[in-house]
Every structure is written in structure tokens, then in C-alpha cells.
Amino acid sequence: MTRTALAKQVGVTPRVLAYYEEESRAPSADVLKRLAAALDVPVDFFSAPELEEIPTDAASFRALTKMSAGRRDAALASGGLAIQLNDWLEARLNLPAPDVPRYERAAGDPAGAAQRLRFEWELGYRRIDNVVHLLEAHGVRVFSLPEHLADVDAFSFWWRGTPVVLLNTRKSAERGRFDAAHELGHLVIHSDYDLPRGRDRELEANRFAAAFLMPEEDVLASGLRNAGPDRVISAKKRWGVAAMALAHRLHELGLTTDWTYASTCRRLSQLGYRSSEPDGGVRETSKLLEKSFGLMRQRGIGIPEVARELRLHPATLRELLFGLTLTAVSGGRMEKGVATGPPPRLQLLT
Ligand SMILES: [Zn+2]
């Protein structure tokens, strides 16, 4: 929201709004209420400690050229809320420690890096059943992007040694998996020295994702030489990828000719596979967050309570949590008070 738009909605001049931002003037209680309503936060959000700010160049955005600075900042602000929530959880629960390597000078060989990581994580050439759960088991914190950022692709960043990924949940399950693998690629192969982040970085992350989800050896052994659209559509489930992504991978590995690839893409487009996945699978969501909030629930702390502590609306929190809803604790007795003993350790098996 621009300052002018906000000022109009709140009923003050943009200049007065600037005074509030500079803290050279304080809004009246009434104006504060209107500001909170316009920005969809509780009034006490404004008196919360300063939010951590993610540096502008810490994250890579796919459609950067098309994206305004305002949208980028909004996305990064969501990342800031995600960090805040993560810190809150980490103070109370024993979450998986980050176990994501950063390969030096790997940007030139994304496919090699993907293979190396597969072996480091002892995946071999196995199918990855759930990319989000895999990332979480290795200490990546995965959140969902709020509804108002539906136009933003996934993004990721390192935050004080912890890898963080925000995913757009409005895409198909297959594209969501690819996005998660793409962001993993950024985290693994792009060091802070790989700036500025641009189109090359995006292509490298895509190559990493394709190789990570569809290992070369496995694809070569799958008997898909010269596969047309029908075989691509039936084979894609093996890797949990979009038909277009598999067609691209077959071509990249020399299993299809330029001509077959072009005609397959055309046909897939006609069948609706360019913009969506007609026979798509079930969207992946976070297991770590579900388990964490399940544990908090046992202590009588639900999303509303966490939201109150973070000075946010519960709905704002839920948007970061893949829309997580938790049923009440069985028996209905709320346990209040401080938990004793060491924080519970969360085990995530993939
Ligand atoms: Zn990217």
C-alpha cells in the first residue's frame, strides 16, 4: 500500500503519515485504530519490538524485473513475520537443526550439486515423496506466502544460519514441489557472493531443481526415449513433477529431439498443462508447523494465543502456516502455565 493510499483510507494527509513514520509525531488513539484496521494488524502491533528486516538482496525473486520494489518489500516483510514466528517456536521447542550444505563455486554446475546433495542426504536416486517434509527434516523452515502475495513466486534466504523458504500455495502440487526444490537450489549453490541476483541465478536454481527431483540416472533408465505427450503425462507421477517439467528434462538429457520436444510442449499446452496441472496431486504442506502447533496445543496454547503474543491477527499467522487449523485438545481441558523440563524434541521422518 502506498503512503498516499493509506493516508486516504485513514483520513490524514500523507505528510502527517510521514511524521508518524519518522516518529516525530504520534497518532491519536483514534487514528491508531484506523491505521490498524487499514493495515489489518492489531493496535498493539505498533508498539511491538521492531521487526527484523531481511536485506533486499538476501532473497532471489523469479519475476524480479516485473516485480515492483513495493511487492518485493511486502514479500520480505512476510519473511520477517515468518522469522519472528520461527524464533518464538524455537524458544519453546527443539526444532531440527539446519543441515543444509552450502557448496562453494557450485553455481556453474547446478546438476552436479543436486546429485551431490542427494548423496549427502542419502537419497540416492529415490523418488522424493514430499519435498517440504524433506526440507524440514534437514532444518529448513518452510512457510506459506499470504494470500495478498499470490503474485509472488516462492523465495528463500539464509537467516543467521537457518535456511528459510516461503512457498506460494496457489500453484499446483507439482509446481509447488518444483518451487521448493528451486529454493533449495538457491540455498545450496548461491553464496552471498553470487550477487546481483538475476536471470542466471534463476536458471541455475531451475537446473538444480530438475536434477534434484528427476535424477539423470533414473530418467535415463526409465525408457522414455522419444516420449510424446501421452507417455510424459503417464510418467510424470514417478517424480511428482509437472508434465512440462518432465518434457523439458527429457530434452535436456537428450532423450527427445528438438522436434519431439516442441510438439510435445504444443500438445501439453493444448491440454492445459502450461498454466496448470489437470491431473495434479495433493499440495504439500508443512509437517513441522503442524507438529509444533500440535505440541503447543497440548500446553493449552493455540494459534490465537501465539498471535496475541506476536501482536498479530490469528488470520495473519494462519496464512504463514499453510492455513493450519487445529481441533481442540481432546477432553477440552486447557493446560495453562509454564512447561517444565527440557523442550520436546521434534522428530521428522521423511
Ligand atoms: Zn529463484
Residues whose N, C-alpha, C, O or C-beta is under 5 A from the ligand:
A	BS01	ZN	S60 F61 R62 E202 A205
